[in-house]
Structures are given as structure tokens and as C-alpha cells.
Amino acid sequence: MNSPKPAILVVEDEPLILMSTIDAFEEAGFEAIDALDGDQALQRLEERPDIRAIFTDVNMPGRYDGVQLARIAHARHPGMVVVVTSGKMVVSHESLPEGGIFLPKPYRSSQVTGLLAALLN
């Protein structure tokens, strides 16, 4: 029997980046769930307790940036893998929740999918 695909929440407000990231995760064998901002991401986390990882951009519209979202998600789901990305700033390790990882843009899709595959195994 096949195990279900690991679910990853992708939080990105740029539609083209969001679509290409979703495609890359799905091609790599994940179930990718999209959110356009922090509020929508928190809603998805409530709806889908099976989400095992969050991949979020830092700069987003709304109440929460990606770092705040990462901290909230980790506080509510301590075992969740958290990866934060940005092309505009560098996020210090101290700013992230325990175990959180920062991946600077630009990145290759294979970098992201390989990183998450390794972290989820």
C-alpha cells in the first residue's frame, strides 16, 4: 500500500512563483497546498492537520510576514518542517523558530524539493 504524499504548504504572494513552486513540489512527489498570505496559510493549517512542512516567502501582504508565520506555525505544530525564503533580505537563524531554515532566492526547484525531502525523512 502506498503511503500518502507528504503535504507541504507553499506561501507566496507572487502568482507565477507560487505556480512554479507548486508544480515543482508536485513533480517531486509531494502534495502542495497554496496560500497567498499569512492569514490564508493559518487557515490552511487549521483545515489540514496533515501538513508536514511550510515553505514561505518573507515579504507578503497582510498581518504576518513569513518569519512571523513560521513562528506561529511552529508554535502550533512543533514537529513541522519550516523553510523561509527571500530575495530581498537575509533572515538570521535566531529569527527563525527552532529547526527553521532560511533559503535565499534565487534558488533552483531541485534545491527546495531535495531539501524538503531530506528534512521530511
C-alpha atoms as an extended CHARMM CRD file, in Angstrom:
* protein
*
       121  EXT
         1         1  MET       CA              0.0000000000        0.0000000000        0.0000000000  PROA      1               0.0000000000
         2         2  ASN       CA              1.3410000000        3.4360000000       -0.9090000000  PROA      2               0.0000000000
         3         3  SER       CA              1.7890000000        5.9490000000        1.8590000000  PROA      3               0.0000000000
         4         4  PRO       CA              0.0810000000        9.2830000000        1.2310000000  PROA      4               0.0000000000
         5         5  LYS       CA              2.1850000000       12.0380000000       -0.2870000000  PROA      5               0.0000000000
         6         6  PRO       CA              3.6560000000       14.4050000000        2.3150000000  PROA      6               0.0000000000
         7         7  ALA       CA              1.6470000000       17.6520000000        2.3320000000  PROA      7               0.0000000000
         8         8  ILE       CA              3.5820000000       20.9200000000        2.0430000000  PROA      8               0.0000000000
         9         9  LEU       CA              2.0860000000       24.3790000000        2.4390000000  PROA      9               0.0000000000
        10        10  VAL       CA              3.5620000000       26.8750000000       -0.0330000000  PROA      10              0.0000000000
        11        11  VAL       CA              3.0170000000       30.5310000000        0.9480000000  PROA      11              0.0000000000
        12        12  GLU       CA              3.8480000000       33.0430000000       -1.7900000000  PROA      12              0.0000000000
        13        13  ASP       CA              2.0590000000       36.2000000000       -2.9510000000  PROA      13              0.0000000000
        14        14  GLU       CA              3.5880000000       36.2550000000       -6.4660000000  PROA      14              0.0000000000
        15        15  PRO       CA              1.2860000000       34.0540000000       -8.6080000000  PROA      15              0.0000000000
        16        16  LEU       CA              3.9380000000       32.9080000000      -11.1060000000  PROA      16              0.0000000000
        17        17  ILE       CA              6.3980000000       31.9360000000       -8.3780000000  PROA      17              0.0000000000
        18        18  LEU       CA              3.5980000000       30.2060000000       -6.4640000000  PROA      18              0.0000000000
        19        19  MET       CA              2.5110000000       28.1780000000       -9.5070000000  PROA      19              0.0000000000
        20        20  SER       CA              6.0470000000       27.1180000000      -10.4370000000  PROA      20              0.0000000000
        21        21  THR       CA              6.8340000000       26.1460000000       -6.8310000000  PROA      21              0.0000000000
        22        22  ILE       CA              3.6010000000       24.1410000000       -6.5200000000  PROA      22              0.0000000000
        23        23  ASP       CA              4.4410000000       22.3590000000       -9.7990000000  PROA      23              0.0000000000
        24        24  ALA       CA              7.9730000000       21.5560000000       -8.6170000000  PROA      24              0.0000000000
        25        25  PHE       CA              6.7340000000       20.0530000000       -5.3400000000  PROA      25              0.0000000000
        26        26  GLU       CA              4.0470000000       18.0000000000       -7.0740000000  PROA      26              0.0000000000
        27        27  GLU       CA              6.5460000000       16.7040000000       -9.6550000000  PROA      27              0.0000000000
        28        28  ALA       CA              8.8050000000       15.6960000000       -6.7450000000  PROA      28              0.0000000000
        29        29  GLY       CA              6.0090000000       13.6000000000       -5.2180000000  PROA      29              0.0000000000
        30        30  PHE       CA              4.5740000000       15.9780000000       -2.6150000000  PROA      30              0.0000000000
        31        31  GLU       CA              1.0480000000       17.2530000000       -2.1920000000  PROA      31              0.0000000000
        32        32  ALA       CA              1.4260000000       21.0300000000       -2.4470000000  PROA      32              0.0000000000
        33        33  ILE       CA             -1.1610000000       23.3220000000       -0.8780000000  PROA      33              0.0000000000
        34        34  ASP       CA             -1.1290000000       27.0200000000       -1.7530000000  PROA      34              0.0000000000
        35        35  ALA       CA             -1.6740000000       30.1660000000        0.2820000000  PROA      35              0.0000000000
        36        36  LEU       CA             -1.2300000000       33.7780000000       -0.8310000000  PROA      36              0.0000000000
        37        37  ASP       CA             -0.5820000000       35.3210000000        2.6030000000  PROA      37              0.0000000000
        38        38  GLY       CA             -0.1440000000       34.5320000000        6.2770000000  PROA      38              0.0000000000
        39        39  ASP       CA             -3.8330000000       34.6140000000        7.1670000000  PROA      39              0.0000000000
        40        40  GLN       CA             -4.6990000000       32.1890000000        4.3780000000  PROA      40              0.0000000000
        41        41  ALA       CA             -1.7640000000       29.9830000000        5.4160000000  PROA      41              0.0000000000
        42        42  LEU       CA             -3.0010000000       29.7710000000        9.0180000000  PROA      42              0.0000000000
        43        43  GLN       CA             -6.4580000000       28.8850000000        7.7210000000  PROA      43              0.0000000000
        44        44  ARG       CA             -4.9500000000       26.0770000000        5.5970000000  PROA      44              0.0000000000
        45        45  LEU       CA             -3.0650000000       24.7640000000        8.6370000000  PROA      45              0.0000000000
        46        46  GLU       CA             -6.3300000000       24.5820000000       10.5840000000  PROA      46              0.0000000000
        47        47  GLU       CA             -8.1170000000       22.8310000000        7.6970000000  PROA      47              0.0000000000
        48        48  ARG       CA             -5.2910000000       20.3820000000        7.0040000000  PROA      48              0.0000000000
        49        49  PRO       CA             -3.6970000000       18.8870000000       10.1230000000  PROA      49              0.0000000000
        50        50  ASP       CA             -1.7270000000       16.5520000000        7.8050000000  PROA      50              0.0000000000
        51        51  ILE       CA              0.5080000000       19.3920000000        6.5290000000  PROA      51              0.0000000000
        52        52  ARG       CA              4.0670000000       18.3960000000        7.4450000000  PROA      52              0.0000000000
        53        53  ALA       CA              6.0580000000       21.3590000000        6.1410000000  PROA      53              0.0000000000
        54        54  ILE       CA              5.6890000000       25.0380000000        5.3300000000  PROA      54              0.0000000000
        55        55  PHE       CA              7.7040000000       26.8290000000        2.6340000000  PROA      55              0.0000000000
        56        56  THR       CA              7.0900000000       30.5550000000        2.8890000000  PROA      56              0.0000000000
        57        57  ASP       CA              8.3190000000       33.7810000000        1.3790000000  PROA      57              0.0000000000
        58        58  VAL       CA              9.1830000000       36.5240000000        3.8940000000  PROA      58              0.0000000000
        59        59  ASN       CA              7.6230000000       39.5530000000        2.1720000000  PROA      59              0.0000000000
        60        60  MET       CA              3.8470000000       39.1930000000        1.9210000000  PROA      60              0.0000000000
        61        61  PRO       CA              0.7940000000       41.3910000000        2.2440000000  PROA      61              0.0000000000
        62        62  GLY       CA             -1.3760000000       41.1180000000        5.3300000000  PROA      62              0.0000000000
        63        63  ARG       CA             -0.8470000000       40.8700000000        9.0580000000  PROA      63              0.0000000000
        64        64  TYR       CA              2.0590000000       38.4180000000        9.0770000000  PROA      64              0.0000000000
        65        65  ASP       CA              5.3250000000       38.2500000000        7.2110000000  PROA      65              0.0000000000
        66        66  GLY       CA              6.9020000000       34.8650000000        6.5300000000  PROA      66              0.0000000000
        67        67  VAL       CA              9.0610000000       34.9010000000        9.6650000000  PROA      67              0.0000000000
        68        68  GLN       CA              6.0680000000       35.6380000000       11.9060000000  PROA      68              0.0000000000
        69        69  LEU       CA              4.0890000000       32.9500000000       10.0680000000  PROA      69              0.0000000000
        70        70  ALA       CA              6.9220000000       30.4480000000       10.5480000000  PROA      70              0.0000000000
        71        71  ARG       CA              6.9850000000       31.1320000000       14.3000000000  PROA      71              0.0000000000
        72        72  ILE       CA              3.1920000000       30.7980000000       14.6460000000  PROA      72              0.0000000000
        73        73  ALA       CA              3.1020000000       27.6030000000       12.5660000000  PROA      73              0.0000000000
        74        74  HSD       CA              5.9520000000       26.0820000000       14.5760000000  PROA      74              0.0000000000
        75        75  ALA       CA              4.3380000000       27.0510000000       17.8910000000  PROA      75              0.0000000000
        76        76  ARG       CA              1.0640000000       25.3730000000       16.8740000000  PROA      76              0.0000000000
        77        77  HSD       CA              2.7380000000       22.3760000000       15.1840000000  PROA      77              0.0000000000
        78        78  PRO       CA              6.1740000000       21.8600000000       16.8010000000  PROA      78              0.0000000000
        79        79  GLY       CA              7.1280000000       18.9430000000       14.5420000000  PROA      79              0.0000000000
        80        80  MET       CA              6.5120000000       20.8740000000       11.3320000000  PROA      80              0.0000000000
        81        81  VAL       CA              9.4230000000       21.4990000000        8.9640000000  PROA      81              0.0000000000
        82        82  VAL       CA              9.7950000000       25.2580000000        8.3610000000  PROA      82              0.0000000000
        83        83  VAL       CA             11.6810000000       26.7700000000        5.4080000000  PROA      83              0.0000000000
        84        84  VAL       CA             11.6610000000       30.5430000000        4.8540000000  PROA      84              0.0000000000
        85        85  THR       CA             12.8640000000       32.2190000000        1.6490000000  PROA      85              0.0000000000
        86        86  SER       CA             13.5180000000       35.7590000000        0.4550000000  PROA      86              0.0000000000
        87        87  GLY       CA             15.2430000000       37.5400000000       -2.3680000000  PROA      87              0.0000000000
        88        88  LYS       CA             15.1760000000       40.8970000000       -0.6020000000  PROA      88              0.0000000000
        89        89  MET       CA             16.7050000000       40.1310000000        2.7780000000  PROA      89              0.0000000000
        90        90  VAL       CA             18.6860000000       37.5680000000        4.7340000000  PROA      90              0.0000000000
        91        91  VAL       CA             16.8780000000       36.0590000000        7.7070000000  PROA      91              0.0000000000
        92        92  SER       CA             19.1010000000       35.2440000000       10.6610000000  PROA      92              0.0000000000
        93        93  HSD       CA             18.9660000000       31.8070000000       12.2280000000  PROA      93              0.0000000000
        94        94  GLU       CA             17.9570000000       33.4710000000       15.5230000000  PROA      94              0.0000000000
        95        95  SER       CA             14.8460000000       34.9730000000       13.8920000000  PROA      95              0.0000000000
        96        96  LEU       CA             13.5150000000       31.5660000000       12.8650000000  PROA      96              0.0000000000
        97        97  PRO       CA             11.7690000000       29.0100000000       15.0330000000  PROA      97              0.0000000000
        98        98  GLU       CA             13.8460000000       26.1040000000       16.3310000000  PROA      98              0.0000000000
        99        99  GLY       CA             14.9230000000       23.9500000000       13.3930000000  PROA      99              0.0000000000
       100       100  GLY       CA             13.8020000000       26.5630000000       10.8440000000  PROA      100             0.0000000000
       101       101  ILE       CA             15.8650000000       27.0190000000        7.6960000000  PROA      101             0.0000000000
       102       102  PHE       CA             16.4320000000       30.0930000000        5.5260000000  PROA      102             0.0000000000
       103       103  LEU       CA             16.9130000000       29.5850000000        1.7800000000  PROA      103             0.0000000000
       104       104  PRO       CA             17.8690000000       32.7120000000       -0.1880000000  PROA      104             0.0000000000
       105       105  LYS       CA             16.3290000000       33.4680000000       -3.5860000000  PROA      105             0.0000000000
       106       106  PRO       CA             17.0550000000       32.7660000000       -6.3190000000  PROA      106             0.0000000000
       107       107  TYR       CA             17.0350000000       29.0170000000       -5.7480000000  PROA      107             0.0000000000
       108       108  ARG       CA             16.6620000000       26.0460000000       -8.0510000000  PROA      108             0.0000000000
       109       109  SER       CA             13.4770000000       23.9910000000       -7.7100000000  PROA      109             0.0000000000
       110       110  SER       CA             15.6190000000       20.9130000000       -7.1730000000  PROA      110             0.0000000000
       111       111  GLN       CA             17.2920000000       22.6190000000       -4.1710000000  PROA      111             0.0000000000
       112       112  VAL       CA             13.9410000000       23.1840000000       -2.4830000000  PROA      112             0.0000000000
       113       113  THR       CA             12.4250000000       19.7970000000       -3.2420000000  PROA      113             0.0000000000
       114       114  GLY       CA             15.6370000000       17.9920000000       -2.2460000000  PROA      114             0.0000000000
       115       115  LEU       CA             15.9010000000       19.9520000000        0.9940000000  PROA      115             0.0000000000
       116       116  LEU       CA             12.3080000000       19.2200000000        1.9790000000  PROA      116             0.0000000000
       117       117  ALA       CA             12.5800000000       15.5580000000        1.0020000000  PROA      117             0.0000000000
       118       118  ALA       CA             15.6490000000       15.2400000000        3.2410000000  PROA      118             0.0000000000
       119       119  LEU       CA             14.0290000000       17.1060000000        6.1510000000  PROA      119             0.0000000000
       120       120  LEU       CA             10.8300000000       15.0530000000        5.9940000000  PROA      120             0.0000000000
       121       121  ASN       CA             12.6310000000       11.6780000000        6.0180000000  PROA      121             0.0000000000
